[in-house]
Amino acid sequence: MQLTSFTDYGLRALIYLATLPQGELASITKVTEIYGVSRNHMVKIINKLGQLGYVETVRGKNGGIRLGMPADQIVLGDVVRAIEPLQIVNCSEEFCHITPACRLKGILFSARQAFLDELDNHTLSEMIEDNPPLRVLLDQPAQ
């Protein structure tokens, strides 16, 4: 299973924001520079994360973005469920004529559930706690 770039960079943006001192604002431009992704793409990601409450956006001259809730309350599985299209295959009868007898869809459903169950065991705070190399890497823009 491969996450979309939207989800991938959404998780990365949250990781970056979690490394900031509580309440400190960052700019979307800074996040795009760190990960080497287009600003337009990151604006869409941050907008979605803001709608979901994971990111707080502050408008104005001194505005920016920050986590919308404590990192230890952000469960990775919840984030992925909220922003990732999780349909692994198209099992509609219009698309696949073996759907009524197919056993693969059940296996794939179980695999997806195991993936999400594992993500449910981890919070955003685990990604940053006791991780000095991460902080060093986040201080340098992507090449």
PAKEZA-316291 format. One record per residue (C-alpha): residue in three letters; chain; x, z, y. Coordinates in nm, 4 decimals. Example, Ala and Ser with C-alpha at 12.3 -4.5 7.8 and 13.67 -1.06 7.14 Angstrom:
@rest:ALA; kette:A; X:1.2300; Z:0.7800; Y:-0.4500 .
@rest:SER; kette:A; X:1.3670; Z:0.7140; Y:-0.1060 .
***
This chain:
@rest:MET; kette:A; X:0.0000; Z:0.0000; Y:0.0000 .
@rest:GLN; kette:A; X:0.1319; Z:-0.0890; Y:0.3426 .
@rest:LEU; kette:A; X:0.0020; Z:0.0596; Y:0.6639 .
@rest:THR; kette:A; X:-0.0795; Z:-0.1727; Y:0.9511 .
@rest:SER; kette:A; X:0.1640; Z:-0.1709; Y:1.2422 .
@rest:PHE; kette:A; X:-0.1162; Z:-0.0123; Y:1.4471 .
@rest:THR; kette:A; X:-0.1218; Z:0.2935; Y:1.2201 .
@rest:ASP; kette:A; X:0.2559; Z:0.2956; Y:1.1774 .
@rest:TYR; kette:A; X:0.3213; Z:0.3018; Y:1.5518 .
@rest:GLY; kette:A; X:0.0318; Z:0.5418; Y:1.6043 .
@rest:LEU; kette:A; X:0.2019; Z:0.7925; Y:1.3754 .
@rest:ARG; kette:A; X:0.5360; Z:0.7270; Y:1.5429 .
@rest:ALA; kette:A; X:0.3869; Z:0.7825; Y:1.8886 .
@rest:LEU; kette:A; X:0.2403; Z:1.1133; Y:1.7717 .
@rest:ILE; kette:A; X:0.5771; Z:1.2171; Y:1.6282 .
@rest:TYR; kette:A; X:0.7464; Z:1.1432; Y:1.9605 .
@rest:LEU; kette:A; X:0.4830; Z:1.3324; Y:2.1601 .
@rest:ALA; kette:A; X:0.5144; Z:1.6283; Y:1.9222 .
@rest:THR; kette:A; X:0.8866; Z:1.6574; Y:2.0035 .
@rest:LEU; kette:A; X:0.8152; Z:1.7133; Y:2.3730 .
@rest:PRO; kette:A; X:0.7853; Z:2.0635; Y:2.5133 .
@rest:GLN; kette:A; X:0.4221; Z:2.1755; Y:2.5066 .
@rest:GLY; kette:A; X:0.2243; Z:2.0206; Y:2.7903 .
@rest:GLU; kette:A; X:0.5007; Z:1.7829; Y:2.9009 .
@rest:LEU; kette:A; X:0.3841; Z:1.4313; Y:2.9817 .
@rest:ALA; kette:A; X:0.5476; Z:1.1117; Y:2.8610 .
@rest:SER; kette:A; X:0.4878; Z:0.7563; Y:2.9707 .
@rest:ILE; kette:A; X:0.3629; Z:0.4799; Y:2.7455 .
@rest:THR; kette:A; X:0.6605; Z:0.2788; Y:2.8668 .
@rest:LYS; kette:A; X:0.8976; Z:0.5429; Y:2.7274 .
@rest:VAL; kette:A; X:0.7252; Z:0.5328; Y:2.3879 .
@rest:THR; kette:A; X:0.7419; Z:0.1523; Y:2.3777 .
@rest:GLU; kette:A; X:1.1118; Z:0.1587; Y:2.4637 .
@rest:ILE; kette:A; X:1.1913; Z:0.4152; Y:2.1960 .
@rest:TYR; kette:A; X:1.0242; Z:0.2165; Y:1.9196 .
@rest:GLY; kette:A; X:1.0785; Z:-0.1359; Y:2.0508 .
@rest:VAL; kette:A; X:0.7110; Z:-0.2319; Y:2.0374 .
@rest:SER; kette:A; X:0.5151; Z:-0.4263; Y:2.2976 .
@rest:ARG; kette:A; X:0.3588; Z:-0.2218; Y:2.5737 .
@rest:ASN; kette:A; X:0.0252; Z:-0.3994; Y:2.5246 .
@rest:HIS; kette:A; X:0.0172; Z:-0.2974; Y:2.1574 .
@rest:MET; kette:A; X:0.1096; Z:0.0632; Y:2.2393 .
@rest:VAL; kette:A; X:-0.1576; Z:0.0844; Y:2.5110 .
@rest:LYS; kette:A; X:-0.4212; Z:-0.0067; Y:2.2504 .
@rest:ILE; kette:A; X:-0.2811; Z:0.2492; Y:2.0068 .
@rest:ILE; kette:A; X:-0.2698; Z:0.5276; Y:2.2654 .
@rest:ASN; kette:A; X:-0.6228; Z:0.4392; Y:2.3773 .
@rest:LYS; kette:A; X:-0.7507; Z:0.4786; Y:2.0198 .
@rest:LEU; kette:A; X:-0.5576; Z:0.8020; Y:1.9653 .
@rest:GLY; kette:A; X:-0.7020; Z:0.9276; Y:2.2930 .
@rest:GLN; kette:A; X:-1.0581; Z:0.8445; Y:2.1841 .
@rest:LEU; kette:A; X:-0.9952; Z:1.0448; Y:1.8672 .
@rest:GLY; kette:A; X:-0.8582; Z:1.3441; Y:2.0582 .
@rest:TYR; kette:A; X:-0.5048; Z:1.3243; Y:1.9181 .
@rest:VAL; kette:A; X:-0.3640; Z:1.2186; Y:2.2555 .
@rest:GLU; kette:A; X:-0.4591; Z:1.3349; Y:2.6021 .
@rest:THR; kette:A; X:-0.4155; Z:1.0872; Y:2.8844 .
@rest:VAL; kette:A; X:-0.3613; Z:1.2066; Y:3.2393 .
@rest:ARG; kette:A; X:-0.4273; Z:0.9547; Y:3.5149 .
@rest:GLY; kette:A; X:-0.2610; Z:0.9357; Y:3.8519 .
@rest:LYS; kette:A; X:0.0796; Z:0.9182; Y:4.0115 .
@rest:ASN; kette:A; X:0.2186; Z:1.1981; Y:3.7969 .
@rest:GLY; kette:A; X:0.0117; Z:1.1067; Y:3.4926 .
@rest:GLY; kette:A; X:0.1123; Z:1.0240; Y:3.1399 .
@rest:ILE; kette:A; X:0.0300; Z:1.1097; Y:2.7821 .
@rest:ARG; kette:A; X:0.0720; Z:1.4161; Y:2.5624 .
@rest:LEU; kette:A; X:-0.0686; Z:1.5549; Y:2.2403 .
@rest:GLY; kette:A; X:-0.4364; Z:1.6354; Y:2.2665 .
@rest:MET; kette:A; X:-0.4123; Z:1.9230; Y:2.0196 .
@rest:PRO; kette:A; X:-0.1363; Z:2.1331; Y:1.8622 .
@rest:ALA; kette:A; X:0.0835; Z:1.9418; Y:1.6190 .
@rest:ASP; kette:A; X:0.0099; Z:2.1889; Y:1.3406 .
@rest:GLN; kette:A; X:-0.3592; Z:2.0937; Y:1.3635 .
@rest:ILE; kette:A; X:-0.2966; Z:1.7201; Y:1.3268 .
@rest:VAL; kette:A; X:-0.3259; Z:1.6353; Y:0.9567 .
@rest:LEU; kette:A; X:-0.1608; Z:1.3041; Y:0.8703 .
@rest:GLY; kette:A; X:-0.4395; Z:1.2060; Y:0.6309 .
@rest:ASP; kette:A; X:-0.6986; Z:1.2512; Y:0.9040 .
@rest:VAL; kette:A; X:-0.5029; Z:1.0294; Y:1.1433 .
@rest:VAL; kette:A; X:-0.4616; Z:0.7549; Y:0.8849 .
@rest:ARG; kette:A; X:-0.8303; Z:0.7663; Y:0.7865 .
@rest:ALA; kette:A; X:-0.9305; Z:0.7404; Y:1.1518 .
@rest:ILE; kette:A; X:-0.7199; Z:0.4365; Y:1.2429 .
@rest:GLU; kette:A; X:-0.6309; Z:0.2515; Y:0.9227 .
@rest:PRO; kette:A; X:-0.8619; Z:-0.0005; Y:0.7578 .
@rest:LEU; kette:A; X:-0.8413; Z:0.1477; Y:0.4099 .
@rest:GLN; kette:A; X:-1.0061; Z:-0.1247; Y:0.2056 .
@rest:ILE; kette:A; X:-0.7269; Z:-0.2355; Y:-0.0260 .
@rest:VAL; kette:A; X:-0.9089; Z:-0.5358; Y:-0.1728 .
@rest:ASN; kette:A; X:-1.2334; Z:-0.7148; Y:-0.0995 .
@rest:CYS; kette:A; X:-1.4681; Z:-0.6359; Y:-0.3866 .
@rest:SER; kette:A; X:-1.7801; Z:-0.7969; Y:-0.2484 .
@rest:GLU; kette:A; X:-1.9571; Z:-1.0210; Y:-0.4971 .
@rest:GLU; kette:A; X:-1.9466; Z:-1.3061; Y:-0.2449 .
@rest:PHE; kette:A; X:-1.5666; Z:-1.2875; Y:-0.2485 .
@rest:CYS; kette:A; X:-1.4950; Z:-1.2060; Y:-0.6128 .
@rest:HIS; kette:A; X:-1.7204; Z:-1.3073; Y:-0.8982 .
@rest:ILE; kette:A; X:-1.5766; Z:-1.0500; Y:-1.1442 .
@rest:THR; kette:A; X:-1.6746; Z:-0.7525; Y:-0.9241 .
@rest:PRO; kette:A; X:-1.9603; Z:-0.6367; Y:-1.1517 .
@rest:ALA; kette:A; X:-1.7208; Z:-0.6008; Y:-1.4482 .
@rest:CYS; kette:A; X:-1.3970; Z:-0.5260; Y:-1.2645 .
@rest:ARG; kette:A; X:-1.2078; Z:-0.2084; Y:-1.3461 .
@rest:LEU; kette:A; X:-0.9299; Z:-0.2726; Y:-1.0967 .
@rest:LYS; kette:A; X:-1.1405; Z:-0.1559; Y:-0.8014 .
@rest:GLY; kette:A; X:-1.1749; Z:0.1908; Y:-0.9580 .
@rest:ILE; kette:A; X:-0.8009; Z:0.2163; Y:-1.0157 .
@rest:LEU; kette:A; X:-0.7275; Z:0.1055; Y:-0.6607 .
@rest:PHE; kette:A; X:-0.9808; Z:0.3543; Y:-0.5251 .
@rest:SER; kette:A; X:-0.8076; Z:0.6330; Y:-0.7179 .
@rest:ALA; kette:A; X:-0.4664; Z:0.5204; Y:-0.5952 .
@rest:ARG; kette:A; X:-0.5884; Z:0.5147; Y:-0.2352 .
@rest:GLN; kette:A; X:-0.7375; Z:0.8612; Y:-0.2776 .
@rest:ALA; kette:A; X:-0.4103; Z:0.9965; Y:-0.4201 .
@rest:PHE; kette:A; X:-0.2262; Z:0.8484; Y:-0.1204 .
@rest:LEU; kette:A; X:-0.4650; Z:1.0156; Y:0.1238 .
@rest:ASP; kette:A; X:-0.4620; Z:1.3432; Y:-0.0708 .
@rest:GLU; kette:A; X:-0.0839; Z:1.3571; Y:-0.0308 .
@rest:LEU; kette:A; X:-0.1078; Z:1.2855; Y:0.3430 .
@rest:ASP; kette:A; X:-0.3671; Z:1.5638; Y:0.3686 .
@rest:ASN; kette:A; X:-0.0958; Z:1.8085; Y:0.2579 .
@rest:HIS; kette:A; X:0.1127; Z:1.7431; Y:0.5711 .
@rest:THR; kette:A; X:0.0764; Z:1.8019; Y:0.9428 .
@rest:LEU; kette:A; X:0.2461; Z:1.6433; Y:1.2394 .
@rest:SER; kette:A; X:0.4423; Z:1.9620; Y:1.3018 .
@rest:GLU; kette:A; X:0.6169; Z:1.9193; Y:0.9645 .
@rest:MET; kette:A; X:0.7604; Z:1.5895; Y:1.0861 .
@rest:ILE; kette:A; X:0.9500; Z:1.7563; Y:1.3704 .
@rest:GLU; kette:A; X:1.0244; Z:2.1147; Y:1.2629 .
@rest:ASP; kette:A; X:1.3909; Z:2.1784; Y:1.1850 .
@rest:ASN; kette:A; X:1.4733; Z:1.8109; Y:1.2361 .
@rest:PRO; kette:A; X:1.7529; Z:1.7876; Y:1.4974 .
@rest:PRO; kette:A; X:1.8523; Z:1.4324; Y:1.3918 .
@rest:LEU; kette:A; X:1.5020; Z:1.3126; Y:1.4826 .
@rest:ARG; kette:A; X:1.5338; Z:1.4492; Y:1.8341 .
@rest:VAL; kette:A; X:1.8703; Z:1.2748; Y:1.8786 .
@rest:LEU; kette:A; X:1.7274; Z:0.9442; Y:1.7569 .
@rest:LEU; kette:A; X:1.4221; Z:0.9713; Y:1.9816 .
@rest:ASP; kette:A; X:1.6462; Z:1.0097; Y:2.2859 .
@rest:GLN; kette:A; X:1.7753; Z:0.6565; Y:2.2249 .
@rest:PRO; kette:A; X:1.5626; Z:0.3411; Y:2.2607 .
@rest:ALA; kette:A; X:1.5310; Z:0.1083; Y:1.9591 .
@rest:GLN; kette:A; X:1.7850; Z:-0.1736; Y:1.9378 .
***
